[in-house]
């Protein structure tokens, strides 16, 4: 009873992970139905079912964030500092044409979820390709789909214009970063007057057309390569519309793997608020973070942190790209020894090794074998129809059977014994990822 009460006090992602480790996948579904939070449950499944995809962000931007909302005066510089960290974002005036006249005008500082997603995309591409030249796409719509926004709307308040405004703000800003040497051995550095891009001040090139490629400034690129923090792109997609959740996720992704003591590290709520750039009063901020950690824990269940008390406790945790559930806080298991139940080439869950008395009683129920992902063409057969529908509606015009072959090569064995709803969710995530990487056909 005490153990169940303790687990009920954990964030939802940790509860789901413990249920998966101790009871199996069905118990996660039962728990989710009780909580009635489909979004968090679906995010947890996406991260568990899909292979981690590497994304990256500069460590300074993990430790200190952009404004979540539009500041009262967005033309003023944003300054974040706490101890050895300091970050200044200065919205420099850019040359614009207003009413037929050339004027110098500040676009303001970037805010909200869009510039966070853009930063992660650009810096991830630069790190993965080891090049400061970042390809965006053939046009703005394709780029938005690469960023994970599959519904693109135009108009004054459409998603395309909102994103373009934030990109222009982001690229027009000048950055100053200071990072003093710490006990973990990270080198000190001070970077002054850095622009993300030296080429253009916005998302349009000098001829007024969409800039298909943006070049990071050489100084920023060199520091990025030395101070890139690994993230999971699958998790980023799940959090892409929640700026505070993105901030907490990237902050924990940077801090937790660097905790070097089993007793953990303690920070104050004021310190956390400074890192996240939050101006809310103490009680309101704490409640926001506790609620947000429910969401973040679903996409980063290995994150071992405690936000329930008067102080914040951070414990050593694996990086968010670690696929297995291995965090120390997840080792609340039954007293019997456990062994893994393997589905395909991955461990799906763990259960106690049965005793002789268990075997004599009918405690062990037969395993239901599901058909997994359909074989052959998805264009034929009754059972393939739901899979075909997802491919047609969300496949961006790519050949359905070509995508199906790529899916089987990647996840076929792992999905062999999964139920149809689970395979459909995995297939949908794969299709969206396939289109995001390649654009619309």
C-alpha positions as CSV (number, residue, x, y, z in Angstrom):
1,X,0.0,0.0,0.0
2,X,2.8,2.4,0.9
3,X,4.6,1.6,-2.4
4,X,1.4,2.3,-4.4
5,X,0.8,5.6,-2.6
6,X,4.4,6.6,-3.3
7,X,4.1,5.8,-7.0
8,X,0.9,7.7,-7.2
9,X,2.7,10.8,-6.1
10,X,5.3,10.5,-8.9
11,X,4.9,12.5,-12.2
12,X,2.9,10.6,-14.8
13,X,5.9,9.7,-17.0
14,X,7.6,8.0,-14.0
15,X,4.3,6.2,-13.2
16,X,4.0,4.9,-16.7
17,X,7.6,3.8,-16.8
18,X,7.3,1.9,-13.5
19,X,4.0,0.3,-14.7
20,X,5.8,-0.8,-17.9
21,X,8.8,-2.2,-16.0
22,X,6.8,-4.0,-13.3
23,X,3.5,-5.0,-14.9
24,X,3.8,-4.8,-18.7
25,X,2.3,-2.6,-21.4
26,X,-1.4,-3.3,-20.6
27,X,-0.9,-1.8,-17.1
28,X,0.3,1.4,-18.6
29,X,-2.9,1.6,-20.6
30,X,-5.0,0.9,-17.5
31,X,-3.1,3.6,-15.6
32,X,-3.6,6.1,-18.5
33,X,-7.3,5.4,-18.7
34,X,-7.5,6.2,-15.0
35,X,-5.6,9.5,-15.4
36,X,-7.5,10.4,-18.5
37,X,-4.6,12.3,-20.0
38,X,-4.2,10.9,-23.6
39,X,-1.6,13.5,-24.6
40,X,0.9,12.5,-21.9
41,X,0.2,8.8,-22.5
42,X,0.6,9.1,-26.2
43,X,3.9,11.1,-25.8
44,X,5.2,8.3,-23.5
45,X,4.4,5.6,-26.1
46,X,5.9,7.6,-29.0
47,X,9.3,7.9,-27.2
48,X,9.2,4.2,-26.2
49,X,8.2,3.0,-29.6
50,X,10.4,5.1,-31.8
51,X,14.2,4.9,-32.1
52,X,15.8,8.1,-30.6
53,X,16.8,10.6,-33.2
54,X,19.7,12.9,-32.3
55,X,19.0,16.6,-31.9
56,X,21.3,19.2,-30.4
57,X,21.3,22.6,-28.6
58,X,24.0,24.8,-27.3
59,X,24.5,24.2,-23.6
60,X,24.1,27.9,-22.8
61,X,20.7,27.8,-24.4
62,X,19.8,24.7,-22.4
63,X,20.8,26.4,-19.2
64,X,19.1,29.8,-20.0
65,X,16.0,30.2,-22.1
66,X,14.2,32.7,-24.4
67,X,11.0,34.4,-23.1
68,X,8.0,32.1,-23.1
69,X,5.7,35.0,-23.8
70,X,6.1,38.4,-25.5
71,X,7.8,40.8,-23.1
72,X,6.1,44.1,-22.3
73,X,8.9,45.9,-24.2
74,X,10.3,43.4,-26.7
75,X,12.8,45.9,-28.1
76,X,14.9,45.7,-24.9
77,X,17.7,43.1,-24.5
78,X,17.0,39.9,-22.6
79,X,19.6,39.1,-20.0
80,X,19.9,35.8,-18.2
81,X,22.5,35.2,-15.5
82,X,23.0,33.0,-12.5
83,X,26.5,32.4,-11.0
84,X,28.8,31.3,-13.7
85,X,26.3,31.7,-16.5
86,X,25.4,34.8,-18.5
87,X,23.4,35.2,-21.7
88,X,22.4,38.5,-23.4
89,X,20.1,38.6,-26.4
90,X,20.1,42.0,-28.1
91,X,17.5,42.8,-30.8
92,X,19.6,44.9,-33.1
93,X,17.9,47.3,-35.6
94,X,17.7,46.1,-39.2
95,X,17.2,48.0,-42.4
96,X,13.5,47.8,-43.5
97,X,11.3,49.6,-46.0
98,X,8.2,51.2,-44.5
99,X,5.8,53.3,-46.6
100,X,8.4,53.4,-49.3
101,X,11.2,54.7,-47.1
102,X,14.3,52.9,-45.7
103,X,14.3,52.9,-41.9
104,X,16.3,51.1,-39.1
105,X,13.8,49.3,-36.9
106,X,14.2,46.7,-34.2
107,X,12.1,43.5,-34.7
108,X,12.2,42.7,-31.0
109,X,13.4,39.6,-29.2
110,X,12.1,36.1,-30.1
111,X,9.6,34.5,-27.8
112,X,7.3,31.4,-27.6
113,X,7.8,27.9,-29.0
114,X,8.6,28.7,-32.6
115,X,12.1,30.2,-32.1
116,X,13.0,27.3,-29.7
117,X,12.1,24.7,-32.4
118,X,13.9,26.7,-35.1
119,X,17.1,26.9,-32.9
120,X,17.0,23.2,-32.2
121,X,16.6,22.4,-35.9
122,X,19.3,24.7,-37.1
123,X,21.8,23.8,-34.5
124,X,21.1,20.0,-34.8
125,X,21.6,20.1,-38.6
126,X,24.9,22.0,-38.1
127,X,26.2,19.5,-35.5
128,X,25.1,16.4,-37.4
129,X,26.6,17.6,-40.7
130,X,29.6,19.3,-39.1
131,X,28.8,22.3,-41.3
132,X,27.7,25.8,-40.5
133,X,25.6,25.8,-43.7
134,X,22.1,24.7,-42.8
135,X,19.6,23.7,-45.5
136,X,16.0,24.8,-44.7
137,X,13.9,23.5,-47.6
138,X,12.7,24.3,-51.1
139,X,10.1,26.7,-49.7
140,X,8.7,28.0,-46.4
141,X,6.0,25.3,-46.3
142,X,8.5,22.5,-46.8
143,X,10.7,23.9,-44.0
144,X,7.7,24.1,-41.6
145,X,7.0,20.4,-42.3
146,X,10.7,19.7,-41.6
147,X,10.2,21.4,-38.2
148,X,7.2,19.1,-37.5
149,X,4.4,21.5,-38.3
150,X,2.3,19.5,-40.7
151,X,-0.7,21.8,-40.8
152,X,0.5,25.1,-42.4
153,X,-1.8,28.0,-42.6
154,X,-1.3,31.4,-44.2
155,X,-2.9,34.8,-43.4
156,X,-2.1,37.5,-40.8
157,X,-2.3,35.1,-37.9
158,X,-1.5,31.9,-39.8
159,X,1.2,29.5,-38.6
160,X,3.5,30.4,-41.5
161,X,3.5,34.2,-40.7
162,X,3.8,33.6,-37.0
163,X,6.9,31.4,-37.6
164,X,8.4,33.8,-40.1
165,X,8.1,36.7,-37.6
166,X,9.9,34.7,-34.9
167,X,12.6,33.5,-37.3
168,X,13.3,37.1,-38.4
169,X,13.5,38.2,-34.8
170,X,15.9,35.3,-34.0
171,X,18.3,35.9,-36.8
172,X,18.4,39.7,-36.3
173,X,19.5,39.4,-32.7
174,X,23.0,39.7,-31.4
175,X,24.1,37.3,-28.7
176,X,26.6,37.6,-25.9
177,X,27.5,34.5,-23.9
178,X,29.7,34.1,-20.9
179,X,30.4,30.8,-19.2
180,X,32.9,30.6,-16.4
181,X,34.8,27.4,-15.8
182,X,33.0,25.0,-13.4
183,X,34.0,22.1,-11.2
184,X,33.0,19.6,-13.9
185,X,35.9,20.8,-16.0
186,X,34.0,22.6,-18.7
187,X,36.2,25.2,-20.3
188,X,35.4,28.8,-19.7
189,X,34.5,31.0,-22.6
190,X,33.2,34.4,-23.4
191,X,31.6,35.2,-26.8
192,X,30.7,38.7,-27.6
193,X,28.5,40.1,-30.3
194,X,27.7,36.8,-32.0
195,X,25.0,36.5,-34.6
196,X,23.5,33.1,-35.4
197,X,23.8,34.0,-39.1
198,X,26.1,36.4,-40.9
199,X,24.3,36.2,-44.2
200,X,20.8,37.6,-43.7
201,X,18.8,39.3,-41.0
202,X,15.7,37.2,-41.6
203,X,14.1,34.3,-43.4
204,X,14.2,36.1,-46.8
205,X,17.4,36.5,-48.8
206,X,18.7,39.7,-50.2
207,X,16.5,39.3,-53.3
208,X,13.4,39.0,-51.1
209,X,13.0,35.3,-51.7
210,X,12.9,32.5,-49.2
211,X,16.4,31.7,-48.0
212,X,16.8,28.0,-48.6
213,X,20.0,27.9,-46.7
214,X,21.3,29.8,-43.7
215,X,24.9,30.0,-42.7
216,X,25.7,30.1,-39.0
217,X,28.4,32.6,-38.0
218,X,31.8,31.0,-37.8
219,X,32.3,32.0,-34.1
220,X,29.0,30.6,-33.0
221,X,29.4,27.4,-35.0
222,X,32.8,26.6,-33.4
223,X,31.4,27.1,-29.9
224,X,28.4,25.0,-30.8
225,X,30.5,22.0,-31.8
226,X,32.3,22.2,-28.4
227,X,29.2,22.7,-26.3
228,X,26.4,20.8,-28.0
229,X,24.0,19.0,-25.7
230,X,22.3,15.8,-27.1
231,X,18.5,15.8,-27.2
232,X,15.9,13.3,-28.6
233,X,14.1,14.7,-31.6
234,X,11.1,12.4,-31.0
235,X,10.6,14.2,-27.6
236,X,11.1,17.6,-29.2
237,X,8.3,16.9,-31.6
238,X,6.0,16.0,-28.8
239,X,6.8,19.2,-26.9
240,X,6.9,21.6,-29.9
241,X,3.9,23.7,-28.9
242,X,4.8,24.0,-25.2
243,X,7.6,26.5,-24.6
244,X,7.9,25.9,-20.9
245,X,8.0,22.1,-21.4
246,X,10.8,22.6,-24.0
247,X,12.7,24.7,-21.6
248,X,12.4,22.3,-18.7
249,X,13.3,19.3,-21.0
250,X,16.4,21.0,-22.4
251,X,17.5,22.2,-19.0
252,X,17.2,18.7,-17.5
253,X,18.9,17.2,-20.6
254,X,21.9,19.4,-19.9
255,X,22.0,19.3,-16.1
256,X,21.1,15.7,-15.1
257,X,23.8,13.7,-17.0
258,X,26.4,16.1,-15.4
259,X,25.4,15.5,-11.8
260,X,28.4,13.8,-10.3
261,X,27.3,12.8,-6.9
262,X,24.9,10.1,-5.7
263,X,23.4,12.5,-3.2
264,X,22.3,14.7,-6.1
265,X,22.5,18.5,-6.4
266,X,20.2,21.0,-4.8
267,X,19.2,24.3,-6.3
268,X,16.6,26.8,-5.1
269,X,13.4,27.6,-6.9
270,X,14.7,31.2,-7.5
271,X,17.7,29.7,-9.3
272,X,15.5,27.6,-11.5
273,X,13.3,30.6,-12.2
274,X,16.3,32.6,-13.3
275,X,17.5,29.7,-15.6
276,X,14.0,29.5,-17.2
277,X,13.5,33.2,-17.4
278,X,10.3,33.1,-15.5
279,X,8.8,36.2,-13.9
280,X,5.9,34.6,-12.1
281,X,5.5,34.7,-8.4
282,X,7.0,31.8,-6.4
283,X,3.9,29.7,-5.7
284,X,2.5,30.1,-9.3
285,X,5.9,29.2,-10.8
286,X,6.3,26.1,-8.7
287,X,2.9,24.8,-9.6
288,X,3.6,25.5,-13.3
289,X,6.9,23.5,-13.2
290,X,5.3,20.6,-11.3
291,X,2.5,20.4,-13.9
292,X,5.1,20.7,-16.7
293,X,7.2,18.0,-15.3
294,X,4.3,15.6,-15.8
295,X,4.6,16.2,-19.5
296,X,8.4,16.2,-19.6
297,X,8.7,13.0,-17.6
298,X,6.7,11.2,-20.3
299,X,9.3,12.0,-23.0
300,X,12.3,11.8,-20.6
301,X,11.2,9.1,-18.1
302,X,14.9,8.6,-17.0
303,X,15.0,12.2,-15.8
304,X,15.4,11.9,-12.0
305,X,14.4,15.2,-10.4
306,X,12.2,16.2,-7.5
307,X,10.1,19.3,-7.7
308,X,7.8,18.5,-4.8
309,X,9.6,20.2,-1.9
310,X,10.8,23.7,-0.9
311,X,14.0,23.1,-2.9
312,X,14.7,21.4,-6.2
313,X,16.7,18.2,-6.2
314,X,18.6,17.0,-9.3
315,X,20.0,13.5,-9.5
316,X,22.4,11.9,-11.9
317,X,20.4,10.5,-14.9
318,X,21.1,9.0,-18.4
319,X,21.0,11.4,-21.4
320,X,17.5,11.7,-23.0
321,X,18.8,9.7,-26.0
322,X,19.1,6.5,-23.8
323,X,16.3,4.3,-25.0
324,X,16.1,1.9,-22.0
325,X,14.4,2.8,-18.8
326,X,17.4,2.7,-16.5
327,X,17.1,5.7,-14.1
328,X,17.7,4.8,-10.5
329,X,14.3,6.2,-9.5
330,X,12.6,3.6,-11.8
331,X,14.0,0.6,-9.8
332,X,11.0,0.3,-7.6
333,X,10.2,-3.3,-8.5
334,X,8.6,-6.4,-7.0
335,X,10.5,-8.5,-4.5
336,X,10.9,-11.4,-6.9
337,X,13.8,-11.3,-9.3
338,X,13.0,-10.2,-12.8
339,X,13.9,-11.2,-16.3
340,X,13.3,-9.3,-19.5
341,X,10.5,-10.3,-22.0
342,X,12.0,-9.7,-25.4
343,X,9.8,-8.5,-28.3
344,X,11.9,-8.6,-31.5
345,X,15.2,-7.0,-30.7
346,X,14.2,-4.8,-27.7
347,X,13.1,-5.3,-24.2
348,X,9.4,-4.4,-24.0
349,X,8.7,-5.0,-20.3
350,X,9.8,-7.0,-17.3
351,X,7.9,-9.3,-15.0
352,X,8.8,-11.4,-11.9
353,X,10.2,-14.9,-12.5
354,X,7.3,-17.3,-11.7
355,X,7.7,-19.5,-8.6
356,X,6.5,-23.1,-8.5
357,X,3.3,-22.1,-6.6
358,X,2.6,-19.6,-9.4
359,X,2.9,-22.3,-12.0
360,X,0.5,-24.6,-10.1
361,X,-2.1,-21.9,-9.8
362,X,-3.3,-20.4,-13.0
363,X,-1.6,-17.1,-12.2
364,X,0.2,-17.0,-15.6
365,X,-2.2,-16.1,-18.4
366,X,-1.4,-17.2,-22.0
367,X,0.2,-14.5,-24.1
368,X,-2.0,-13.2,-26.9
369,X,-0.1,-13.1,-30.2
370,X,-1.0,-10.2,-32.5
371,X,-0.3,-9.9,-36.2
372,X,1.9,-6.9,-36.1
373,X,2.5,-4.8,-39.2
374,X,0.8,-6.1,-42.3
375,X,2.9,-8.0,-44.8
376,X,2.8,-7.2,-48.5
377,X,1.2,-4.2,-50.1
378,X,-0.9,-2.0,-47.9
379,X,-3.2,-1.4,-50.9
380,X,-4.9,-4.7,-50.6
381,X,-6.7,-6.5,-47.8
382,X,-9.2,-5.5,-45.1
383,X,-6.7,-5.4,-42.3
384,X,-4.3,-3.1,-44.2
385,X,-6.9,-0.4,-44.7
386,X,-6.2,1.6,-41.5
387,X,-2.5,1.6,-42.3
388,X,-3.2,2.6,-45.9
389,X,-5.4,5.5,-44.7
390,X,-2.6,6.9,-42.4
391,X,-0.1,6.6,-45.3
392,X,-2.4,8.4,-47.7
393,X,-3.5,11.2,-45.4
394,X,-0.2,11.9,-43.7
395,X,2.4,10.5,-46.1
396,X,3.0,13.7,-48.0
397,X,2.4,12.0,-51.4
398,X,5.2,9.5,-51.0
399,X,4.7,5.9,-52.3
400,X,2.8,4.0,-49.6
401,X,4.5,0.7,-50.1
402,X,7.9,2.3,-50.2
403,X,7.3,3.8,-46.8
404,X,5.9,0.4,-45.6
405,X,9.1,-1.3,-46.7
406,X,11.2,1.2,-44.9
407,X,9.1,0.8,-41.8
408,X,9.5,-3.0,-41.8
409,X,13.2,-2.7,-42.2
410,X,13.3,-0.5,-39.1
411,X,10.6,-1.7,-36.8
412,X,9.3,-5.0,-38.3
413,X,10.7,-7.4,-35.7
414,X,10.0,-5.0,-32.8
415,X,6.3,-4.8,-33.8
416,X,5.9,-8.5,-34.4
417,X,3.9,-9.2,-31.3
418,X,2.3,-5.8,-30.7
419,X,-1.4,-5.1,-30.8
420,X,-2.9,-3.3,-33.8
421,X,-3.5,0.0,-31.9
422,X,0.1,0.0,-30.8
423,X,1.4,-0.7,-34.3
424,X,-0.9,1.9,-35.8
425,X,0.5,4.6,-33.5
426,X,4.0,3.5,-34.3
427,X,3.3,3.5,-38.0
428,X,1.8,7.0,-37.8
429,X,4.8,8.4,-36.0
430,X,7.1,6.8,-38.6
431,X,5.1,8.3,-41.5
432,X,5.2,11.8,-40.0
433,X,9.0,11.4,-39.3
434,X,9.5,10.1,-42.9
435,X,7.8,13.2,-44.4
436,X,9.5,15.6,-42.0
437,X,12.9,14.4,-43.1
438,X,12.2,14.3,-46.8
439,X,9.5,17.0,-47.4
440,X,6.4,16.5,-49.5
441,X,6.9,14.4,-52.6
